[in-house]
Amino acid sequence: MALIDILPQLASGSAHTHALGFRLEGLEGDTVRLRVPWRDDLIGDPQTGVIAGGLVTTLLDHVGGLAVWVKSGQFVPIATLDLRVDYMRPAATGRDVIAEAVCYRLTHSIAFVRAWAFEDDPADPIAAAQSAYVVDSRAGRGIGANLGPSRGEGA
């Protein structure tokens, strides 16, 4: 089964992404797009009705991971190594939040991603993220495969 076939499930199939309402909006080239519909229970500030900042961070992290899988062309274990999110403004009350991400560099063990969140126009972002993900690079090798022959034997 091709990665593109399971991408919608990867976008919203886990317990937390399903609970938050994440859904795949599309894929254009290497750019992945997710949407989270605005809901009352996602509000972070009841006085203003602004969606929780943690939700935006989670969305940016998740869309970044999807971008890594798209770039690699396969589902491999990854983990967020570093995530920097710059908030530029609060999300508009009552509006869905969209996030896009692209993996712009993929090495054998690290993936580098840029992502941004917005309502309608990517040029007017709520937040932007720069992140790095550890990519499983074992390629069938076991623990210690990179150590080479033991120096203590027969020395």
Secondary structure, DSSP 8 states (H G I E B T S, - for coil): --HHHHHHHHHH-SHHHHHHT-EEEEEETTEEEEEE---GGGEEETTTTEE-HHHHHHHHHHHHHHHHHHHHTS---EEEEEEEEEE-S---TT--EEEEEEEEEE-SSEEEEEEEEESS-TTS-SEEEEEEEEE---TT--TTGGG-S-SSTT-
